[in-house]
């Protein structure tokens, strides 16, 4: 039973719940037809982006209601209920006016945001880097959601996808003082990682350039 399992098992159940719910929505968004019910469903989720988890009956089905019972407990929303609410409402913001899926497996937040910043500017002060750092430093759920809304809007404008199953797990772990530093470390590593697809940033290119200069 999930309620008897440690947090990593619960996080995996959270990830599967979010991916499953988004998959069902996206399957109907990309069939070439218009689905007013899906559009309305996403609109309801967008309106709930700043709401307390579980307080908006219109989105129960796509937020706290899609979790297994073992992740729903206590007199207040559990960490998993907060995470699924925030992940699903942010997904709806990202998917707005888009027919192509914005959820993509394996694209973590740091990687997605990195794609918005030219490689040469990642170690320099710039507005996007400042926003991402502000998100990483946010100590409250409200602060995290505020900065994420801004970044998700930029990803939507740029057509960049994101893995919302992984984002949900990140949001859950940010609520755990023992796990939060690991989330920030993952974000920082992904954002600052040198891409192998960028020949100008590769070690081999640097060595070749150095050899040419010396000769």
C-alpha positions as CSV (number, residue, x, y, z in Angstrom):
1,X,0.0,0.0,0.0
2,X,1.3,3.4,-0.9
3,X,0.7,4.9,2.5
4,X,3.2,2.4,4.0
5,X,5.9,3.2,1.5
6,X,8.7,5.8,1.8
7,X,8.6,9.1,0.0
8,X,10.5,8.0,-3.1
9,X,7.7,5.4,-3.8
10,X,5.1,8.0,-3.2
11,X,6.9,10.4,-5.5
12,X,6.8,7.8,-8.2
13,X,3.1,7.4,-7.7
14,X,2.7,11.2,-8.0
15,X,4.8,11.3,-11.2
16,X,2.6,8.6,-12.7
17,X,-0.6,10.3,-11.7
18,X,0.4,13.6,-13.3
19,X,1.7,12.0,-16.5
20,X,-1.4,9.8,-16.8
21,X,-3.8,12.7,-16.4
22,X,-1.9,15.0,-18.8
23,X,-1.5,12.1,-21.3
24,X,-5.3,11.7,-21.4
25,X,-5.8,15.5,-22.0
26,X,-3.1,15.7,-24.7
27,X,-4.4,12.7,-26.6
28,X,-7.5,14.6,-27.3
29,X,-5.7,17.9,-28.0
30,X,-3.7,16.5,-30.9
31,X,-6.3,14.5,-32.9
32,X,-6.9,17.4,-35.2
33,X,-10.4,18.2,-33.8
34,X,-11.5,20.9,-31.4
35,X,-12.8,19.8,-28.1
36,X,-14.6,22.5,-26.2
37,X,-14.8,20.4,-23.0
38,X,-11.0,20.0,-22.9
39,X,-10.5,23.7,-23.6
40,X,-12.9,24.5,-20.7
41,X,-11.1,22.0,-18.5
42,X,-7.7,23.6,-19.1
43,X,-9.3,27.1,-18.5
44,X,-10.6,25.9,-15.1
45,X,-7.1,24.7,-14.2
46,X,-5.5,27.9,-15.2
47,X,-7.9,29.9,-13.1
48,X,-6.9,27.7,-10.1
49,X,-3.2,28.3,-10.4
50,X,-2.9,30.3,-7.2
51,X,-5.6,28.5,-5.2
52,X,-5.1,26.3,-2.2
53,X,-5.0,22.6,-3.2
54,X,-8.4,21.0,-2.8
55,X,-10.4,24.3,-2.5
56,X,-11.7,24.5,-6.1
57,X,-14.3,21.7,-6.7
58,X,-14.1,22.3,-10.5
59,X,-10.6,21.0,-10.7
60,X,-10.7,18.2,-8.1
61,X,-10.8,15.6,-10.9
62,X,-7.5,16.8,-12.4
63,X,-5.7,17.6,-9.2
64,X,-6.1,16.0,-5.8
65,X,-8.7,13.6,-7.2
66,X,-6.2,11.9,-9.6
67,X,-3.9,10.8,-6.7
68,X,-4.1,7.4,-5.0
69,X,-5.5,7.4,-1.5
70,X,-2.1,6.9,0.1
71,X,-1.1,10.4,-1.1
72,X,-4.2,12.1,0.3
73,X,-4.2,12.4,4.1
74,X,-4.4,14.7,7.0
75,X,-6.5,17.7,7.9
76,X,-4.6,19.9,5.4
77,X,-3.4,19.1,1.9
78,X,-0.5,16.8,1.8
79,X,2.8,17.6,0.1
80,X,1.7,15.4,-2.8
81,X,-1.7,17.2,-3.1
82,X,0.0,20.6,-3.2
83,X,2.4,19.3,-5.9
84,X,-0.2,17.8,-8.1
85,X,-2.3,20.9,-7.9
86,X,0.5,23.2,-8.8
87,X,1.9,20.9,-11.6
88,X,-1.5,20.5,-13.3
89,X,-2.4,24.2,-13.1
90,X,1.0,25.2,-14.5
91,X,0.6,22.6,-17.2
92,X,-2.7,24.2,-18.2
93,X,-1.0,27.6,-18.4
94,X,1.7,26.1,-20.6
95,X,-0.7,24.3,-22.9
96,X,-2.9,27.4,-23.4
97,X,-3.6,28.0,-27.2
98,X,-1.2,25.2,-28.1
99,X,-2.2,22.1,-30.0
100,X,1.2,20.5,-29.8
101,X,1.9,18.8,-26.5
102,X,3.9,20.9,-24.0
103,X,4.6,17.9,-21.7
104,X,7.6,16.0,-22.9
105,X,9.3,13.2,-21.0
106,X,12.8,13.8,-19.7
107,X,12.9,17.6,-20.2
108,X,13.5,18.9,-16.6
109,X,13.0,22.5,-15.6
110,X,16.7,23.5,-15.6
111,X,17.2,22.1,-19.1
112,X,14.1,23.7,-20.5
113,X,15.0,27.2,-19.1
114,X,18.6,26.8,-20.3
115,X,17.3,26.6,-23.9
116,X,16.0,30.1,-23.6
117,X,19.4,31.5,-22.8
118,X,22.3,31.6,-25.3
119,X,25.2,29.5,-24.2
120,X,27.5,32.6,-24.1
121,X,25.2,34.4,-21.7
122,X,24.6,31.6,-19.1
123,X,27.4,32.8,-16.8
124,X,26.5,36.5,-17.2
125,X,23.8,38.6,-15.5
126,X,20.6,38.4,-17.6
127,X,16.9,38.7,-16.7
128,X,16.0,35.1,-17.3
129,X,18.9,33.8,-15.2
130,X,17.9,36.2,-12.4
131,X,14.3,34.8,-12.5
132,X,15.5,31.3,-12.4
133,X,17.8,32.1,-9.4
134,X,14.9,33.8,-7.7
135,X,12.8,30.6,-8.1
136,X,15.6,28.5,-6.7
137,X,15.8,30.8,-3.6
138,X,12.1,31.0,-3.0
139,X,11.3,29.6,0.5
140,X,7.5,29.4,0.2
141,X,5.0,27.7,-2.0
142,X,3.5,31.0,-3.0
143,X,7.0,32.3,-4.0
144,X,7.8,29.2,-6.0
145,X,4.5,29.4,-7.9
146,X,4.9,33.1,-8.6
147,X,8.3,32.6,-10.2
148,X,7.3,29.4,-12.0
149,X,4.3,31.1,-13.6
150,X,6.6,33.6,-15.2
151,X,9.1,31.0,-16.4
152,X,6.3,28.8,-17.8
153,X,4.8,31.7,-19.7
154,X,8.3,32.2,-21.3
155,X,8.5,28.5,-22.2
156,X,5.1,28.6,-23.8
157,X,6.0,31.7,-25.9
158,X,9.2,30.0,-27.0
159,X,7.5,26.6,-27.8
160,X,9.7,24.8,-25.3
161,X,8.2,21.7,-23.6
162,X,8.6,20.4,-20.0
163,X,8.3,17.1,-18.2
164,X,5.4,17.8,-15.8
165,X,5.8,14.5,-14.0
166,X,9.3,15.5,-12.9
167,X,8.2,19.0,-12.1
168,X,5.5,17.6,-9.8
169,X,8.2,15.6,-8.0
170,X,10.4,18.7,-7.7
171,X,7.6,20.7,-6.2
172,X,6.8,17.9,-3.7
173,X,10.5,17.6,-2.7
174,X,10.8,21.4,-2.3
175,X,8.4,21.1,0.6
176,X,10.8,18.7,2.4
177,X,13.7,20.6,4.1
178,X,15.9,17.5,3.6
179,X,15.2,17.2,-0.2
180,X,14.9,20.9,-1.2
181,X,18.6,21.4,-1.5
182,X,18.8,18.4,-3.9
183,X,16.1,19.9,-6.1
184,X,18.0,23.2,-6.3
185,X,21.2,21.3,-7.1
186,X,19.5,19.5,-10.0
187,X,18.1,22.7,-11.3
188,X,21.5,24.4,-11.1
189,X,23.3,21.5,-12.8
190,X,20.9,21.3,-15.6
191,X,20.8,25.1,-16.2
192,X,24.6,25.4,-16.3
193,X,25.4,22.2,-18.2
194,X,27.4,22.5,-21.3
195,X,25.5,21.1,-24.2
196,X,27.3,18.5,-26.4
197,X,25.3,19.9,-29.3
198,X,27.2,23.2,-29.0
199,X,30.5,22.7,-30.8
200,X,31.8,26.1,-29.6
201,X,31.4,25.0,-26.0
202,X,32.9,21.5,-26.3
203,X,36.2,20.5,-24.8
204,X,37.4,19.2,-28.1
205,X,36.7,22.5,-29.8
206,X,38.5,24.4,-27.1
207,X,41.6,22.1,-27.5
208,X,41.5,22.4,-31.3
209,X,41.2,26.2,-31.1
210,X,44.2,26.2,-28.6
211,X,46.3,24.0,-30.9
212,X,45.5,26.2,-33.9
213,X,46.4,29.3,-32.0
214,X,49.7,27.9,-30.8
215,X,50.7,26.7,-34.3
